[in-house]
Amino acid sequence: MAEITASLVKELRERTGAGMMECKKALTENNGDIDASAEWLRKSGLAKADKKASRVAAEGRVAAAQNGGKAVLVEINSETDFVAKDISFINLCDAVAQAALASGSADIDTLKSARLGTGETVEEARAIAVTKLGENIQVRRMARVDGDNTVAAYVHGGKIGVLVELAGGNAELARGLAMHIAAMNPPHNKAADVPAEFIAKEKEIELAKMSEKDKAKPAEILEKIISGKINKIVNEVTLYGQPYVLDGDKTVEAVVKAAGADVLGFQRLVVGEGIEKVVEDYAAEVAKAMQV
């Protein structure tokens, strides 16, 4: 049996990112063979990841990577915000975002087989993180822009990520718009992007809200009143119609046009969006554990 020295454990930890006790166990199981131990940890991590996969992971982080007109966002989820703030989790998110950018991956399934700078695939690195951090960790979503236009990738507090693509303009404008989108969450880009069924429904609602006196007004007057209300609603739900957060006296449309630019599109990811979170009753959980 080979001697499991502290230097061997340290080397395996640096190579795999796994915990000290996990590394020591791996070396013991594999007679001190570093390569075999690293492979053992990968397999062990995958097994543990599979066991934890059914647990809700609604916390986490959005990470971004950019190179000129190419940019990506990646959302990686954990079970708790505590783990989401762990430096090893943050480093994993950043590394996966860089791998997504470098590999050209267009979806999560492809991204999982992309390799990090350390040599592991994204899926292998995820499994190792599960072993190290003890939580279900999932690489959930990604968004990318891949062109020759003006692009900004912005992440607010690790929780909200935005990609925005402009024709014309400059990096400063693109970043300002990305910040606006992060803060104001416009559902649509321009008025032309608002679905006709939404407009029809809003007209129906506004008409129902009107008094009988207003409803009795001539058709052309009634139409002007309704149109004014609908225009206000459309402005609220479109990027171009909203007051610009960095200059409230101007709309986004005015700022963009003054710069000779045009917003081609944007994407926004929020950590845990659409995931049903489980509210834990920790007092009840502890009481139940004490009865076992």
Disulfide bonds with the S-S distance in Angstrom:
none
